[in-house]
Amino acid sequence: MKIATLLLTFAACFFLPLAHAADKPAATSTIEAVLVVASKAPGKPDPRLAAYEATLRRVLRFESFQFLGRARATLAIPG
């Protein structure tokens, strides 16, 4: 009985870390999203978007932008 317990303990110590290593992702990446509302009507500039406002106007061709929120997520790659 002691040999069976010893073998089971050895197997658990050796094989369980290998099983969990396969579950880990190869890499992770973090993505951040900013939610912005755009309008054709002129409005007061949002100071949180000051760094992006010129690019937003040029690319999206709207007059005013309002910051609504920000979120971040971490993704497993591949996945």
Jmol script that loads the backbone (N, CA, C; Angstrom):
load data "model"
ATOM      1  N   MET A   1       0.818  -1.195   0.000  1.00  0.00           N
ATOM      2  CA  MET A   1       0.000   0.000   0.000  1.00  0.00           C
ATOM      3  C   MET A   1       0.863   1.260   0.000  1.00  0.00           C
ATOM      4  N   LYS A   2       1.989   1.218   0.720  1.00  0.00           N
ATOM      5  CA  LYS A   2       2.870   2.375   0.768  1.00  0.00           C
ATOM      6  C   LYS A   2       3.512   2.639  -0.586  1.00  0.00           C
ATOM      7  N   ILE A   3       3.803   1.587  -1.339  1.00  0.00           N
ATOM      8  CA  ILE A   3       4.408   1.753  -2.662  1.00  0.00           C
ATOM      9  C   ILE A   3       3.406   2.400  -3.614  1.00  0.00           C
ATOM     10  N   ALA A   4       2.155   1.978  -3.542  1.00  0.00           N
ATOM     11  CA  ALA A   4       1.123   2.570  -4.392  1.00  0.00           C
ATOM     12  C   ALA A   4       0.954   4.049  -4.071  1.00  0.00           C
ATOM     13  N   THR A   5       0.968   4.411  -2.812  1.00  0.00           N
ATOM     14  CA  THR A   5       0.849   5.813  -2.413  1.00  0.00           C
ATOM     15  C   THR A   5       2.042   6.612  -2.891  1.00  0.00           C
ATOM     16  N   LEU A   6       3.237   6.032  -2.764  1.00  0.00           N
ATOM     17  CA  LEU A   6       4.446   6.699  -3.214  1.00  0.00           C
ATOM     18  C   LEU A   6       4.424   6.901  -4.730  1.00  0.00           C
ATOM     19  N   LEU A   7       4.001   5.888  -5.481  1.00  0.00           N
ATOM     20  CA  LEU A   7       3.926   6.011  -6.944  1.00  0.00           C
ATOM     21  C   LEU A   7       2.882   7.038  -7.366  1.00  0.00           C
ATOM     22  N   LEU A   8       1.748   7.055  -6.683  1.00  0.00           N
ATOM     23  CA  LEU A   8       0.703   8.032  -7.001  1.00  0.00           C
ATOM     24  C   LEU A   8       1.182   9.450  -6.707  1.00  0.00           C
ATOM     25  N   THR A   9       1.881   9.635  -5.605  1.00  0.00           N
ATOM     26  CA  THR A   9       2.423  10.950  -5.268  1.00  0.00           C
ATOM     27  C   THR A   9       3.456  11.384  -6.296  1.00  0.00           C
ATOM     28  N   PHE A  10       4.329  10.478  -6.699  1.00  0.00           N
ATOM     29  CA  PHE A  10       5.333  10.790  -7.714  1.00  0.00           C
ATOM     30  C   PHE A  10       4.656  11.174  -9.036  1.00  0.00           C
ATOM     31  N   ALA A  11       3.665  10.400  -9.439  1.00  0.00           N
ATOM     32  CA  ALA A  11       2.965  10.679 -10.696  1.00  0.00           C
ATOM     33  C   ALA A  11       2.277  12.043 -10.642  1.00  0.00           C
ATOM     34  N   ALA A  12       1.651  12.353  -9.509  1.00  0.00           N
ATOM     35  CA  ALA A  12       0.969  13.643  -9.377  1.00  0.00           C
ATOM     36  C   ALA A  12       1.967  14.796  -9.439  1.00  0.00           C
ATOM     37  N   CYS A  13       3.107  14.644  -8.790  1.00  0.00           N
ATOM     38  CA  CYS A  13       4.132  15.700  -8.796  1.00  0.00           C
ATOM     39  C   CYS A  13       4.749  15.884 -10.171  1.00  0.00           C
ATOM     40  N   PHE A  14       4.827  14.825 -10.948  1.00  0.00           N
ATOM     41  CA  PHE A  14       5.477  14.905 -12.256  1.00  0.00           C
ATOM     42  C   PHE A  14       4.506  15.309 -13.369  1.00  0.00           C
ATOM     43  N   PHE A  15       3.315  14.727 -13.405  1.00  0.00           N
ATOM     44  CA  PHE A  15       2.406  14.931 -14.527  1.00  0.00           C
ATOM     45  C   PHE A  15       1.484  16.132 -14.384  1.00  0.00           C
ATOM     46  N   LEU A  16       1.091  16.534 -13.196  1.00  0.00           N
ATOM     47  CA  LEU A  16       0.189  17.674 -13.047  1.00  0.00           C
ATOM     48  C   LEU A  16       0.805  18.984 -13.544  1.00  0.00           C
ATOM     49  N   PRO A  17       2.072  19.284 -13.245  1.00  0.00           N
ATOM     50  CA  PRO A  17       2.646  20.510 -13.818  1.00  0.00           C
ATOM     51  C   PRO A  17       2.678  20.480 -15.342  1.00  0.00           C
ATOM     52  N   LEU A  18       2.889  19.319 -15.944  1.00  0.00           N
ATOM     53  CA  LEU A  18       2.884  19.227 -17.412  1.00  0.00           C
ATOM     54  C   LEU A  18       1.498  19.489 -17.974  1.00  0.00           C
ATOM     55  N   ALA A  19       0.471  19.010 -17.307  1.00  0.00           N
ATOM     56  CA  ALA A  19      -0.897  19.226 -17.779  1.00  0.00           C
ATOM     57  C   ALA A  19      -1.262  20.700 -17.698  1.00  0.00           C
ATOM     58  N   HIS A  20      -0.855  21.386 -16.651  1.00  0.00           N
ATOM     59  CA  HIS A  20      -1.176  22.806 -16.517  1.00  0.00           C
ATOM     60  C   HIS A  20      -0.340  23.666 -17.444  1.00  0.00           C
ATOM     61  N   ALA A  21       0.842  23.235 -17.813  1.00  0.00           N
ATOM     62  CA  ALA A  21       1.680  24.008 -18.730  1.00  0.00           C
ATOM     63  C   ALA A  21       1.033  24.107 -20.105  1.00  0.00           C
ATOM     64  N   ALA A  22       0.291  23.098 -20.510  1.00  0.00           N
ATOM     65  CA  ALA A  22      -0.379  23.127 -21.814  1.00  0.00           C
ATOM     66  C   ALA A  22      -1.544  24.109 -21.813  1.00  0.00           C
ATOM     67  N   ASP A  23      -2.099  24.426 -20.640  1.00  0.00           N
ATOM     68  CA  ASP A  23      -3.223  25.350 -20.546  1.00  0.00           C
ATOM     69  C   ASP A  23      -2.802  26.806 -20.671  1.00  0.00           C
ATOM     70  N   LYS A  24      -1.541  27.111 -20.414  1.00  0.00           N
ATOM     71  CA  LYS A  24      -1.082  28.488 -20.429  1.00  0.00           C
ATOM     72  C   LYS A  24      -0.948  28.987 -21.862  1.00  0.00           C
ATOM     73  N   PRO A  25      -1.369  30.231 -22.122  1.00  0.00           N
ATOM     74  CA  PRO A  25      -1.231  30.776 -23.471  1.00  0.00           C
ATOM     75  C   PRO A  25       0.233  31.069 -23.796  1.00  0.00           C
ATOM     76  N   ALA A  26       0.531  31.080 -25.071  1.00  0.00           N
ATOM     77  CA  ALA A  26       1.897  31.355 -25.517  1.00  0.00           C
ATOM     78  C   ALA A  26       2.272  32.801 -25.211  1.00  0.00           C
ATOM     79  N   ALA A  27       1.325  33.721 -25.312  1.00  0.00           N
ATOM     80  CA  ALA A  27       1.586  35.138 -25.059  1.00  0.00           C
ATOM     81  C   ALA A  27       0.270  35.829 -24.737  1.00  0.00           C
ATOM     82  N   THR A  28       0.361  37.044 -24.228  1.00  0.00           N
ATOM     83  CA  THR A  28      -0.836  37.839 -23.986  1.00  0.00           C
ATOM     84  C   THR A  28      -0.645  39.213 -24.612  1.00  0.00           C
ATOM     85  N   SER A  29      -1.751  39.850 -24.891  1.00  0.00           N
ATOM     86  CA  SER A  29      -1.735  41.189 -25.440  1.00  0.00           C
ATOM     87  C   SER A  29      -2.836  41.989 -24.759  1.00  0.00           C
ATOM     88  N   THR A  30      -2.572  43.252 -24.505  1.00  0.00           N
ATOM     89  CA  THR A  30      -3.559  44.111 -23.864  1.00  0.00           C
ATOM     90  C   THR A  30      -4.104  45.092 -24.895  1.00  0.00           C
ATOM     91  N   ILE A  31      -5.427  45.217 -24.913  1.00  0.00           N
ATOM     92  CA  ILE A  31      -6.101  46.131 -25.832  1.00  0.00           C
ATOM     93  C   ILE A  31      -6.852  47.160 -25.010  1.00  0.00           C
ATOM     94  N   GLU A  32      -6.749  48.418 -25.409  1.00  0.00           N
ATOM     95  CA  GLU A  32      -7.481  49.482 -24.736  1.00  0.00           C
ATOM     96  C   GLU A  32      -8.400  50.142 -25.753  1.00  0.00           C
ATOM     97  N   ALA A  33      -9.657  50.349 -25.368  1.00  0.00           N
ATOM     98  CA  ALA A  33     -10.641  50.971 -26.254  1.00  0.00           C
ATOM     99  C   ALA A  33     -11.170  52.239 -25.598  1.00  0.00           C
ATOM    100  N   VAL A  34     -11.389  53.262 -26.412  1.00  0.00           N
ATOM    101  CA  VAL A  34     -11.950  54.530 -25.946  1.00  0.00           C
ATOM    102  C   VAL A  34     -13.245  54.753 -26.714  1.00  0.00           C
ATOM    103  N   LEU A  35     -14.324  54.988 -25.982  1.00  0.00           N
ATOM    104  CA  LEU A  35     -15.629  55.235 -26.604  1.00  0.00           C
ATOM    105  C   LEU A  35     -15.827  56.738 -26.748  1.00  0.00           C
ATOM    106  N   VAL A  36     -16.054  57.178 -27.997  1.00  0.00           N
ATOM    107  CA  VAL A  36     -16.183  58.596 -28.312  1.00  0.00           C
ATOM    108  C   VAL A  36     -17.456  58.795 -29.120  1.00  0.00           C
ATOM    109  N   VAL A  37     -18.189  59.868 -28.799  1.00  0.00           N
ATOM    110  CA  VAL A  37     -19.368  60.251 -29.583  1.00  0.00           C
ATOM    111  C   VAL A  37     -18.967  61.439 -30.445  1.00  0.00           C
ATOM    112  N   ALA A  38     -19.277  61.363 -31.735  1.00  0.00           N
ATOM    113  CA  ALA A  38     -18.942  62.434 -32.672  1.00  0.00           C
ATOM    114  C   ALA A  38     -20.218  63.118 -33.142  1.00  0.00           C
ATOM    115  N   SER A  39     -20.096  64.421 -33.432  1.00  0.00           N
ATOM    116  CA  SER A  39     -21.251  65.190 -33.886  1.00  0.00           C
ATOM    117  C   SER A  39     -20.824  66.150 -34.987  1.00  0.00           C
ATOM    118  N   LYS A  40     -21.742  66.422 -35.902  1.00  0.00           N
ATOM    119  CA  LYS A  40     -21.492  67.413 -36.963  1.00  0.00           C
ATOM    120  C   LYS A  40     -21.663  68.831 -36.435  1.00  0.00           C
ATOM    121  N   ALA A  41     -22.355  68.998 -35.305  1.00  0.00           N
ATOM    122  CA  ALA A  41     -22.569  70.322 -34.718  1.00  0.00           C
ATOM    123  C   ALA A  41     -21.322  70.753 -33.943  1.00  0.00           C
ATOM    124  N   PRO A  42     -20.933  72.024 -34.084  1.00  0.00           N
ATOM    125  CA  PRO A  42     -19.784  72.502 -33.305  1.00  0.00           C
ATOM    126  C   PRO A  42     -20.096  72.428 -31.811  1.00  0.00           C
ATOM    127  N   GLY A  43     -19.076  72.157 -31.026  1.00  0.00           N
ATOM    128  CA  GLY A  43     -19.262  72.071 -29.586  1.00  0.00           C
ATOM    129  C   GLY A  43     -17.970  72.331 -28.849  1.00  0.00           C
ATOM    130  N   LYS A  44     -18.072  72.370 -27.541  1.00  0.00           N
ATOM    131  CA  LYS A  44     -16.914  72.601 -26.692  1.00  0.00           C
ATOM    132  C   LYS A  44     -15.992  71.385 -26.761  1.00  0.00           C
ATOM    133  N   PRO A  45     -14.681  71.597 -26.972  1.00  0.00           N
ATOM    134  CA  PRO A  45     -13.756  70.457 -27.060  1.00  0.00           C
ATOM    135  C   PRO A  45     -13.608  69.744 -25.709  1.00  0.00           C
ATOM    136  N   ASP A  46     -13.539  68.424 -25.759  1.00  0.00           N
ATOM    137  CA  ASP A  46     -13.348  67.619 -24.548  1.00  0.00           C
ATOM    138  C   ASP A  46     -11.848  67.567 -24.250  1.00  0.00           C
ATOM    139  N   PRO A  47     -11.409  68.031 -23.074  1.00  0.00           N
ATOM    140  CA  PRO A  47      -9.975  68.061 -22.778  1.00  0.00           C
ATOM    141  C   PRO A  47      -9.329  66.679 -22.749  1.00  0.00           C
ATOM    142  N   ARG A  48     -10.096  65.621 -22.481  1.00  0.00           N
ATOM    143  CA  ARG A  48      -9.534  64.267 -22.467  1.00  0.00           C
ATOM    144  C   ARG A  48      -9.181  63.782 -23.863  1.00  0.00           C
ATOM    145  N   LEU A  49      -9.728  64.434 -24.888  1.00  0.00           N
ATOM    146  CA  LEU A  49      -9.444  64.052 -26.279  1.00  0.00           C
ATOM    147  C   LEU A  49      -8.540  65.044 -26.986  1.00  0.00           C
ATOM    148  N   ALA A  50      -7.948  65.983 -26.247  1.00  0.00           N
ATOM    149  CA  ALA A  50      -7.138  67.040 -26.862  1.00  0.00           C
ATOM    150  C   ALA A  50      -6.005  66.471 -27.712  1.00  0.00           C
ATOM    151  N   ALA A  51      -5.379  65.403 -27.264  1.00  0.00           N
ATOM    152  CA  ALA A  51      -4.258  64.820 -28.020  1.00  0.00           C
ATOM    153  C   ALA A  51      -4.714  64.173 -29.326  1.00  0.00           C
ATOM    154  N   TYR A  52      -5.966  63.793 -29.426  1.00  0.00           N
ATOM    155  CA  TYR A  52      -6.480  63.067 -30.595  1.00  0.00           C
ATOM    156  C   TYR A  52      -7.395  63.904 -31.488  1.00  0.00           C
ATOM    157  N   GLU A  53      -7.786  65.082 -31.023  1.00  0.00           N
ATOM    158  CA  GLU A  53      -8.837  65.838 -31.718  1.00  0.00           C
ATOM    159  C   GLU A  53      -8.496  66.173 -33.167  1.00  0.00           C
ATOM    160  N   ALA A  54      -7.292  66.602 -33.444  1.00  0.00           N
ATOM    161  CA  ALA A  54      -6.917  66.942 -34.831  1.00  0.00           C
ATOM    162  C   ALA A  54      -7.010  65.713 -35.739  1.00  0.00           C
ATOM    163  N   THR A  55      -6.553  64.589 -35.250  1.00  0.00           N
ATOM    164  CA  THR A  55      -6.621  63.357 -36.045  1.00  0.00           C
ATOM    165  C   THR A  55      -8.071  62.923 -36.230  1.00  0.00           C
ATOM    166  N   LEU A  56      -8.877  63.010 -35.178  1.00  0.00           N
ATOM    167  CA  LEU A  56     -10.292  62.636 -35.292  1.00  0.00           C
ATOM    168  C   LEU A  56     -11.010  63.517 -36.305  1.00  0.00           C
ATOM    169  N   ARG A  57     -10.768  64.806 -36.280  1.00  0.00           N
ATOM    170  CA  ARG A  57     -11.414  65.720 -37.249  1.00  0.00           C
ATOM    171  C   ARG A  57     -10.994  65.391 -38.681  1.00  0.00           C
ATOM    172  N   ARG A  58      -9.707  65.141 -38.878  1.00  0.00           N
ATOM    173  CA  ARG A  58      -9.200  64.871 -40.222  1.00  0.00           C
ATOM    174  C   ARG A  58      -9.724  63.547 -40.770  1.00  0.00           C
ATOM    175  N   VAL A  59      -9.719  62.506 -39.938  1.00  0.00           N
ATOM    176  CA  VAL A  59     -10.090  61.174 -40.407  1.00  0.00           C
ATOM    177  C   VAL A  59     -11.604  60.994 -40.459  1.00  0.00           C
ATOM    178  N   LEU A  60     -12.305  61.408 -39.421  1.00  0.00           N
ATOM    179  CA  LEU A  60     -13.750  61.152 -39.333  1.00  0.00           C
ATOM    180  C   LEU A  60     -14.610  62.287 -39.874  1.00  0.00           C
ATOM    181  N   ARG A  61     -14.041  63.484 -40.021  1.00  0.00           N
ATOM    182  CA  ARG A  61     -14.728  64.652 -40.586  1.00  0.00           C
ATOM    183  C   ARG A  61     -15.982  65.057 -39.812  1.00  0.00           C
ATOM    184  N   PHE A  62     -15.869  65.062 -38.487  1.00  0.00           N
ATOM    185  CA  PHE A  62     -16.916  65.581 -37.616  1.00  0.00           C
ATOM    186  C   PHE A  62     -16.391  66.840 -36.951  1.00  0.00           C
ATOM    187  N   GLU A  63     -17.280  67.624 -36.357  1.00  0.00           N
ATOM    188  CA  GLU A  63     -16.906  68.899 -35.756  1.00  0.00           C
ATOM    189  C   GLU A  63     -16.554  68.804 -34.275  1.00  0.00           C
ATOM    190  N   SER A  64     -17.273  67.958 -33.520  1.00  0.00           N
ATOM    191  CA  SER A  64     -17.012  67.865 -32.084  1.00  0.00           C
ATOM    192  C   SER A  64     -17.019  66.407 -31.642  1.00  0.00           C
ATOM    193  N   PHE A  65     -16.298  66.162 -30.562  1.00  0.00           N
ATOM    194  CA  PHE A  65     -16.142  64.806 -30.033  1.00  0.00           C
ATOM    195  C   PHE A  65     -16.282  64.844 -28.522  1.00  0.00           C
ATOM    196  N   GLN A  66     -16.940  63.826 -27.989  1.00  0.00           N
ATOM    197  CA  GLN A  66     -17.139  63.738 -26.541  1.00  0.00           C
ATOM    198  C   GLN A  66     -16.671  62.363 -26.059  1.00  0.00           C
ATOM    199  N   PHE A  67     -15.851  62.358 -25.036  1.00  0.00           N
ATOM    200  CA  PHE A  67     -15.331  61.136 -24.427  1.00  0.00           C
ATOM    201  C   PHE A  67     -16.427  60.521 -23.552  1.00  0.00           C
ATOM    202  N   LEU A  68     -16.734  59.221 -23.759  1.00  0.00           N
ATOM    203  CA  LEU A  68     -17.749  58.548 -22.948  1.00  0.00           C
ATOM    204  C   LEU A  68     -17.170  57.520 -21.988  1.00  0.00           C
ATOM    205  N   GLY A  69     -16.087  56.861 -22.371  1.00  0.00           N
ATOM    206  CA  GLY A  69     -15.534  55.846 -21.486  1.00  0.00           C
ATOM    207  C   GLY A  69     -14.309  55.183 -22.066  1.00  0.00           C
ATOM    208  N   ARG A  70     -13.676  54.389 -21.206  1.00  0.00           N
ATOM    209  CA  ARG A  70     -12.458  53.679 -21.592  1.00  0.00           C
ATOM    210  C   ARG A  70     -12.488  52.305 -20.942  1.00  0.00           C
ATOM    211  N   ALA A  71     -11.998  51.291 -21.654  1.00  0.00           N
ATOM    212  CA  ALA A  71     -11.940  49.929 -21.113  1.00  0.00           C
ATOM    213  C   ALA A  71     -10.666  49.258 -21.598  1.00  0.00           C
ATOM    214  N   ARG A  72     -10.218  48.277 -20.822  1.00  0.00           N
ATOM    215  CA  ARG A  72      -8.992  47.548 -21.155  1.00  0.00           C
ATOM    216  C   ARG A  72      -9.265  46.061 -20.986  1.00  0.00           C
ATOM    217  N   ALA A  73      -8.701  45.253 -21.886  1.00  0.00           N
ATOM    218  CA  ALA A  73      -8.854  43.801 -21.808  1.00  0.00           C
ATOM    219  C   ALA A  73      -7.524  43.135 -22.156  1.00  0.00           C
ATOM    220  N   THR A  74      -7.265  42.010 -21.527  1.00  0.00           N
ATOM    221  CA  THR A  74      -6.075  41.223 -21.823  1.00  0.00           C
ATOM    222  C   THR A  74      -6.514  39.959 -22.558  1.00  0.00           C
ATOM    223  N   LEU A  75      -5.894  39.709 -23.685  1.00  0.00           N
ATOM    224  CA  LEU A  75      -6.254  38.574 -24.533  1.00  0.00           C
ATOM    225  C   LEU A  75      -5.127  37.557 -24.561  1.00  0.00           C
ATOM    226  N   ALA A  76      -5.496  36.292 -24.615  1.00  0.00           N
ATOM    227  CA  ALA A  76      -4.529  35.198 -24.750  1.00  0.00           C
ATOM    228  C   ALA A  76      -4.254  34.964 -26.232  1.00  0.00           C
ATOM    229  N   ILE A  77      -2.986  34.802 -26.578  1.00  0.00           N
ATOM    230  CA  ILE A  77      -2.614  34.541 -27.969  1.00  0.00           C
ATOM    231  C   ILE A  77      -1.903  33.203 -28.029  1.00  0.00           C
ATOM    232  N   PRO A  78      -2.293  32.255 -28.835  1.00  0.00           N
ATOM    233  CA  PRO A  78      -3.476  32.296 -29.698  1.00  0.00           C
ATOM    234  C   PRO A  78      -4.733  32.068 -28.878  1.00  0.00           C
ATOM    235  N   GLY A  79      -5.807  32.548 -29.363  1.00  0.00           N
ATOM    236  CA  GLY A  79      -7.053  32.383 -28.626  1.00  0.00           C
ATOM    237  C   GLY A  79      -8.098  33.153 -29.215  1.00  0.00           C
TER     238      GLY A  79
END
end "model"
wireframe off; spacefill off
backbone 0.3
color backbone group
